[in-house]
Amino acid sequence: MGARTPYDPLIMTIRETWRRWTEEDRLVQDSAPRRNLQVLSVAAWVLVALNAVHVAVFGVLTFDEPVRDAWARQIAMAHGVMAVVMAPIGGLARRLHAQPVLSVGSRALPVVACAVVLAWAIVLTVMDQAVSTSIDPYVNAAVGVAIVFLLRPSTVVGLMGVAWVALVWALGRVTDDAALLTTNRMNAASATALAVLVSVLFWRYYARTERLQRVLAQTNRQLQAQRAELEALATRDPLTGLLNRRELVRQAEIELARVRRLKAPLSLVMLDLDHFKAINDRHGHAVGDEVLRQTARLMANSIRKTDRVARFGGEEFVLLLPDTTVDHARQLADKLREGLAQLSIATLEGPVTASLGVAGSTGDVDRSLDALLLQADQALYEAKRRGRNRTVVAA
């Protein structure tokens, strides 16, 4: 390894800056052209309006000198031609901006428009030399392009460099005064350098802002995902994916308030798997967990969207059935009990059975949730007492 030099930290800083800039440029390779098309679709028509004003003004100007008359006619014609060129460019930019995917031509159109504006400004500057020593049209165009459009630093350096060389050559063709020519060329060089600097600064600011916005958007998505996960953990049973006891109680209170107001029926079904402890002891908790998951899946697939199903604790489940009479709840309970018996679970010798208790409210009686749960629980234990694998409706 070679010896370190005093310039190594500077070189490393330059390399790191270049690497970061390159990464930022890749991030905006789609958004910057689309933004340029949107700006071009508006700026083109603004330029057309300005061209129309210039045509109206210079088209009626008259001077006693033939040179100045010819200059005014040329300026009016140049603005008229520019209006004719920029009008379709503006319309095309608007259509291309609406495309979901930008083509190579779509990305190139703003750069082409910038080149057209700079070339037109050079023509105006050369025309002005007949009556003035000003290079204002070129200065205005260079700075305007740098401010209005987002161009890659490499693109703007090439574009402005070619424009300056073209202006230097054109001024040399129409200016005989060496001192004036040198002054205009150097002023144009200063304007070009300023335009490049402004363009690069705008590009870097846009790239950094875009990167920060994307990082912020990604962070927000992660926070939303974490929030959703926390909400799921707070309201869902992690094993079965059903509502947990706390969330069912919260939603049941809301439903009870509704049925009291509307005098509508509401029923509860409490289901408890028979001999579940024996399944765990004989086959292991993995098989027991699979029984719980399949039971939960069967119950979730057997209810309406307005119904609620929760794992109430251990091997106990509760169904909340709004707008359901006790008789219909009993029919659903029997359907669930028969479905459980048909579950196919490996290593289990016999069918899965359950005892179910049903309780309900017609809305005519102000019955609390605790009272309904107690009635359903008493009915369930009555089913256990009668031999299990049955449904009992609370009195």
C-alpha positions as CSV (number, residue, x, y, z in Angstrom):
1,M,0.0,0.0,0.0
2,G,1.3,3.5,-0.9
3,A,1.9,6.2,1.7
4,R,-1.0,8.4,2.6
5,T,-0.9,12.0,1.2
6,P,-2.5,15.2,2.6
7,Y,-4.9,15.1,-0.3
8,D,-6.4,11.7,0.6
9,P,-9.2,13.0,2.8
10,L,-10.2,15.5,0.1
11,I,-10.2,12.8,-2.5
12,M,-12.3,10.6,-0.3
13,T,-14.8,13.4,0.3
14,I,-15.0,14.1,-3.4
15,R,-15.6,10.4,-4.1
16,E,-18.3,10.1,-1.4
17,T,-20.0,13.3,-2.7
18,W,-20.0,12.0,-6.2
19,R,-21.3,8.6,-5.2
20,R,-24.2,10.3,-3.2
21,W,-25.0,12.7,-6.1
22,T,-25.1,9.7,-8.5
23,E,-27.4,7.9,-6.3
24,E,-29.7,10.9,-5.9
25,D,-29.7,11.4,-9.7
26,R,-31.0,7.9,-10.2
27,L,-33.8,8.5,-7.7
28,V,-35.1,11.4,-9.8
29,Q,-34.5,10.0,-13.3
30,D,-38.3,9.5,-13.7
31,S,-39.8,12.3,-11.6
32,A,-37.6,15.2,-13.0
33,P,-38.5,14.6,-16.7
34,R,-42.2,14.3,-15.8
35,R,-42.0,17.6,-13.8
36,N,-40.2,19.2,-16.8
37,L,-43.0,18.1,-19.2
38,Q,-45.6,19.6,-16.8
39,V,-43.6,22.9,-16.6
40,L,-43.1,22.9,-20.4
41,S,-46.8,22.5,-21.1
42,V,-47.4,25.8,-19.2
43,A,-44.2,27.7,-20.0
44,A,-44.5,27.1,-23.8
45,W,-47.9,28.9,-23.9
46,V,-46.5,31.7,-21.7
47,L,-43.7,32.2,-24.2
48,V,-46.2,32.1,-27.1
49,A,-48.1,34.9,-25.4
50,L,-44.9,36.9,-25.0
51,N,-44.1,36.3,-28.6
52,A,-47.5,37.5,-29.6
53,V,-46.9,40.8,-27.7
54,H,-43.5,41.3,-29.3
55,V,-45.0,40.6,-32.8
56,A,-47.7,43.2,-32.1
57,V,-45.2,45.8,-30.9
58,F,-42.4,45.4,-33.3
59,G,-44.7,44.7,-36.2
60,V,-46.1,48.2,-36.1
61,L,-42.9,50.1,-35.2
62,T,-41.5,52.4,-37.9
63,F,-38.2,54.3,-38.0
64,D,-36.7,56.8,-40.3
65,E,-33.6,54.6,-40.8
66,P,-33.9,51.6,-43.1
67,V,-31.6,49.6,-40.8
68,R,-33.8,50.0,-37.8
69,D,-36.9,49.3,-39.9
70,A,-35.3,46.1,-41.1
71,W,-34.3,45.2,-37.5
72,A,-37.9,45.7,-36.2
73,R,-39.3,43.5,-39.0
74,Q,-36.7,40.8,-38.3
75,I,-37.5,40.8,-34.5
76,A,-41.2,40.5,-35.2
77,M,-40.6,37.7,-37.6
78,A,-38.3,35.9,-35.1
79,H,-41.0,36.1,-32.4
80,G,-43.7,34.9,-34.8
81,V,-41.6,31.9,-35.8
82,M,-41.0,31.1,-32.2
83,A,-44.7,31.2,-31.4
84,V,-45.4,28.8,-34.2
85,V,-42.7,26.4,-32.9
86,M,-43.6,26.6,-29.2
87,A,-47.4,26.2,-29.5
88,P,-47.2,22.5,-30.7
89,I,-44.4,21.8,-28.3
90,G,-46.6,22.9,-25.4
91,G,-49.5,20.7,-26.6
92,L,-47.2,17.8,-27.1
93,A,-45.7,18.2,-23.6
94,R,-49.2,18.1,-22.1
95,R,-50.1,14.9,-23.9
96,L,-46.8,13.2,-23.0
97,H,-47.1,14.2,-19.4
98,A,-50.3,12.3,-19.1
99,Q,-48.7,9.0,-20.3
100,P,-48.2,6.5,-17.4
101,V,-44.7,5.6,-18.7
102,L,-42.3,8.1,-20.2
103,S,-40.6,7.2,-23.5
104,V,-37.1,8.3,-24.5
105,G,-38.7,11.0,-26.7
106,S,-40.8,12.2,-23.8
107,R,-37.7,12.6,-21.6
108,A,-35.8,14.4,-24.5
109,L,-38.6,16.9,-25.4
110,P,-37.8,19.4,-22.5
111,V,-34.1,19.3,-23.4
112,V,-35.0,19.9,-27.1
113,A,-37.2,22.8,-26.1
114,C,-34.3,24.3,-24.1
115,A,-32.1,24.0,-27.1
116,V,-34.7,25.7,-29.3
117,V,-35.0,28.6,-26.8
118,L,-31.3,29.1,-26.6
119,A,-30.9,29.0,-30.4
120,W,-33.7,31.5,-30.8
121,A,-32.1,33.8,-28.2
122,I,-28.8,33.6,-30.1
123,V,-30.6,34.6,-33.2
124,L,-32.2,37.6,-31.4
125,T,-28.9,38.6,-29.9
126,V,-27.2,38.6,-33.3
127,M,-30.1,40.7,-34.8
128,D,-29.8,43.2,-31.9
129,Q,-26.2,43.9,-32.9
130,A,-27.5,45.9,-35.8
131,V,-28.9,48.6,-33.4
132,S,-27.4,47.7,-30.0
133,T,-24.4,46.1,-28.3
134,S,-26.6,44.2,-25.9
135,I,-26.6,40.4,-25.4
136,D,-29.7,40.5,-23.1
137,P,-31.8,38.0,-25.1
138,Y,-29.1,35.3,-24.6
139,V,-28.6,36.2,-20.9
140,N,-32.4,36.0,-20.3
141,A,-32.7,32.7,-22.1
142,A,-29.8,31.1,-20.4
143,V,-30.9,32.1,-16.9
144,G,-34.6,31.3,-17.7
145,V,-33.8,27.8,-18.9
146,A,-31.7,27.2,-15.7
147,I,-34.5,28.4,-13.4
148,V,-37.5,26.9,-15.2
149,F,-36.3,23.4,-16.1
150,L,-34.6,20.6,-14.0
151,L,-31.7,19.5,-16.1
152,R,-29.0,17.0,-15.2
153,P,-25.7,18.8,-14.5
154,S,-24.0,17.0,-17.4
155,T,-26.9,17.9,-19.7
156,V,-26.9,21.6,-18.7
157,V,-23.1,21.9,-19.0
158,G,-23.2,20.4,-22.5
159,L,-26.2,22.5,-23.6
160,M,-24.9,25.8,-22.2
161,G,-21.4,25.1,-23.5
162,V,-22.6,24.5,-27.1
163,A,-24.9,27.6,-26.8
164,W,-22.0,29.8,-25.7
165,V,-19.7,28.5,-28.5
166,A,-22.4,29.2,-31.0
167,L,-23.0,32.7,-29.7
168,V,-19.2,33.4,-29.7
169,W,-19.0,32.3,-33.3
170,A,-22.1,34.3,-34.4
171,L,-21.0,37.5,-32.7
172,G,-17.7,37.2,-34.5
173,R,-19.5,37.2,-37.8
174,V,-21.4,40.5,-37.1
175,T,-19.1,42.5,-34.8
176,D,-16.0,44.3,-36.1
177,D,-15.0,46.0,-32.9
178,A,-12.5,43.7,-31.2
179,A,-13.0,45.3,-27.8
180,L,-16.8,45.1,-28.0
181,L,-16.6,41.6,-29.2
182,T,-14.4,40.5,-26.4
183,T,-16.6,42.2,-23.8
184,N,-19.8,40.5,-25.2
185,R,-18.1,37.1,-25.3
186,M,-16.9,37.4,-21.7
187,N,-20.3,38.7,-20.5
188,A,-21.9,35.7,-22.3
189,A,-19.4,33.4,-20.6
190,S,-20.3,34.9,-17.2
191,A,-24.0,34.5,-17.9
192,T,-23.5,30.9,-19.1
193,A,-21.5,30.1,-16.0
194,L,-24.1,31.7,-13.7
195,A,-26.9,29.7,-15.5
196,V,-25.0,26.5,-15.1
197,L,-24.4,27.2,-11.4
198,V,-28.1,28.0,-10.8
199,S,-29.2,24.9,-12.7
200,V,-26.9,22.6,-10.8
201,L,-27.9,24.1,-7.5
202,F,-31.6,23.6,-8.4
203,W,-31.0,20.1,-9.5
204,R,-29.1,19.2,-6.3
205,Y,-31.8,20.7,-4.2
206,Y,-34.6,18.9,-6.1
207,A,-32.6,15.6,-5.9
208,R,-32.0,15.9,-2.1
209,T,-35.7,16.9,-1.5
210,E,-36.9,14.0,-3.6
211,R,-34.7,11.6,-1.7
212,L,-35.8,12.9,1.7
213,Q,-39.5,12.7,0.6
214,R,-39.0,9.1,-0.4
215,V,-37.3,8.3,2.9
216,L,-40.1,10.0,4.7
217,A,-42.7,8.1,2.7
218,Q,-41.0,4.8,3.4
219,T,-40.8,5.7,7.1
220,N,-44.5,6.5,7.1
221,R,-45.3,3.2,5.4
222,Q,-43.3,1.4,8.0
223,L,-45.0,3.3,10.8
224,Q,-48.4,2.5,9.3
225,A,-47.5,-1.2,9.0
226,Q,-46.3,-1.2,12.6
227,R,-49.4,0.6,13.7
228,A,-51.6,-2.0,11.9
229,E,-49.6,-4.8,13.5
230,L,-50.0,-3.3,17.0
231,E,-53.7,-2.8,16.4
232,A,-53.9,-6.4,15.3
233,L,-52.0,-7.5,18.4
234,A,-54.4,-5.5,20.5
235,T,-57.6,-6.8,19.0
236,R,-56.7,-10.2,17.5
237,D,-55.8,-13.6,18.9
238,P,-52.3,-14.3,17.5
239,L,-53.0,-18.1,17.1
240,T,-56.3,-18.1,15.3
241,G,-56.5,-14.5,13.9
242,L,-60.0,-14.1,15.5
243,L,-61.0,-11.2,17.7
244,N,-59.8,-11.5,21.2
245,R,-62.0,-11.3,24.3
246,R,-61.4,-7.6,24.9
247,E,-62.3,-6.5,21.4
248,L,-65.4,-8.8,21.3
249,V,-66.7,-7.2,24.5
250,R,-66.1,-3.7,23.0
251,Q,-68.0,-4.5,19.8
252,A,-70.7,-6.4,21.6
253,E,-71.5,-3.4,23.8
254,I,-71.9,-1.3,20.7
255,E,-74.2,-3.9,19.1
256,L,-76.3,-4.1,22.3
257,A,-76.8,-0.4,22.4
258,R,-78.0,-0.6,18.8
259,V,-80.5,-3.4,19.4
260,R,-81.9,-1.6,22.4
261,R,-82.5,1.4,20.3
262,L,-84.0,-0.5,17.3
263,K,-85.6,-3.3,19.4
264,A,-83.8,-5.8,17.2
265,P,-82.8,-9.4,18.2
266,L,-79.3,-10.4,19.1
267,S,-77.8,-13.8,20.0
268,L,-74.7,-15.2,21.5
269,V,-73.2,-18.6,20.9
270,M,-70.5,-19.9,23.2
271,L,-68.6,-22.9,21.9
272,D,-66.2,-25.1,24.0
273,L,-64.2,-27.9,22.5
274,D,-64.8,-31.3,24.2
275,H,-61.8,-33.1,25.9
276,F,-59.4,-30.5,24.5
277,K,-56.9,-31.1,27.4
278,A,-56.8,-34.7,26.5
279,I,-55.9,-33.8,22.9
280,N,-53.0,-31.7,24.1
281,D,-51.8,-34.3,26.6
282,R,-52.0,-37.2,24.1
283,H,-51.0,-35.6,20.8
284,G,-49.0,-32.5,21.9
285,H,-49.7,-28.8,21.8
286,A,-48.9,-28.5,18.0
287,V,-51.9,-30.8,17.3
288,G,-54.0,-28.8,19.8
289,D,-53.1,-25.5,18.1
290,E,-54.0,-27.0,14.7
291,V,-57.4,-28.0,16.1
292,L,-57.9,-24.4,17.4
293,R,-56.9,-22.9,14.0
294,Q,-59.2,-25.2,12.0
295,T,-62.1,-24.5,14.5
296,A,-61.6,-20.8,14.1
297,R,-61.4,-21.1,10.3
298,L,-64.7,-23.1,10.2
299,M,-66.5,-20.5,12.4
300,A,-65.1,-17.6,10.4
301,N,-66.3,-19.2,7.2
302,S,-69.8,-19.9,8.6
303,I,-70.9,-16.4,9.6
304,R,-72.0,-13.3,7.9
305,K,-70.0,-10.1,7.5
306,T,-72.0,-8.5,10.2
307,D,-71.3,-11.3,12.7
308,R,-68.4,-11.4,15.1
309,V,-66.4,-14.4,16.2
310,A,-63.7,-14.4,19.0
311,R,-61.5,-16.7,20.8
312,F,-62.7,-16.1,24.3
313,G,-60.0,-18.0,26.1
314,G,-58.3,-21.4,25.8
315,E,-60.5,-23.7,23.8
316,E,-63.6,-21.4,24.2
317,F,-65.1,-19.4,21.3
318,V,-67.9,-16.8,21.2
319,L,-70.1,-15.8,18.3
320,L,-71.9,-12.5,18.4
321,L,-74.9,-12.5,16.0
322,P,-76.7,-9.2,15.5
323,D,-80.2,-9.3,14.1
324,T,-80.4,-13.0,14.7
325,T,-83.1,-14.8,16.8
326,V,-82.2,-17.5,19.2
327,D,-83.8,-20.2,17.0
328,H,-81.5,-19.2,14.0
329,A,-78.5,-19.0,16.4
330,R,-79.3,-22.6,17.5
331,Q,-79.4,-23.7,13.9
332,L,-76.0,-22.2,13.2
333,A,-74.6,-23.8,16.4
334,D,-75.7,-27.2,15.2
335,K,-74.2,-26.6,11.8
336,L,-70.9,-25.7,13.5
337,R,-71.0,-28.8,15.7
338,E,-71.6,-31.0,12.6
339,G,-68.9,-29.2,10.7
340,L,-66.4,-29.8,13.5
341,A,-67.1,-33.5,13.4
342,Q,-66.1,-33.6,9.8
343,L,-62.7,-31.9,10.3
344,S,-59.8,-34.0,9.1
345,I,-56.8,-33.6,11.5
346,A,-53.8,-35.9,11.3
347,T,-53.1,-38.1,14.3
348,L,-56.5,-37.7,15.8
349,E,-58.3,-41.0,16.2
350,G,-61.8,-39.6,16.4
351,P,-63.8,-36.5,15.4
352,V,-63.5,-33.1,17.1
353,T,-66.6,-32.4,19.1
354,A,-67.8,-29.3,21.0
355,S,-70.5,-28.3,23.4
356,L,-72.4,-25.1,22.6
357,G,-74.6,-22.7,24.6
358,V,-77.0,-20.2,23.0
359,A,-78.5,-17.1,24.6
360,G,-80.3,-14.2,23.1
361,S,-82.1,-10.9,23.5
362,T,-85.1,-9.7,21.6
363,G,-84.5,-6.0,22.3
364,D,-87.6,-5.8,24.4
365,V,-85.7,-6.5,27.6
366,D,-82.8,-4.4,28.6
367,R,-80.2,-7.2,29.0
368,S,-76.6,-6.5,29.7
369,L,-73.7,-8.2,28.0
370,D,-72.6,-9.9,31.2
371,A,-76.1,-11.4,31.6
372,L,-76.0,-12.7,28.0
373,L,-72.6,-14.2,28.5
374,L,-73.6,-15.8,31.8
375,Q,-76.7,-17.3,30.2
376,A,-74.7,-18.7,27.3
377,D,-72.0,-20.0,29.7
378,Q,-74.7,-21.8,31.8
379,A,-76.3,-23.3,28.7
380,L,-72.8,-24.5,27.6
381,Y,-72.2,-26.2,30.9
382,E,-75.6,-27.8,30.7
383,A,-74.5,-29.2,27.4
384,K,-71.4,-30.6,29.0
385,R,-73.5,-32.1,31.8
386,R,-75.8,-33.8,29.4
387,G,-72.9,-35.6,27.8
388,R,-71.2,-33.1,25.5
389,N,-71.3,-32.8,21.7
390,R,-74.6,-31.0,21.8
391,T,-76.3,-27.5,21.7
392,V,-78.3,-26.1,24.6
393,V,-80.4,-22.9,24.5
394,A,-80.6,-20.8,27.6
395,A,-84.0,-20.7,29.2
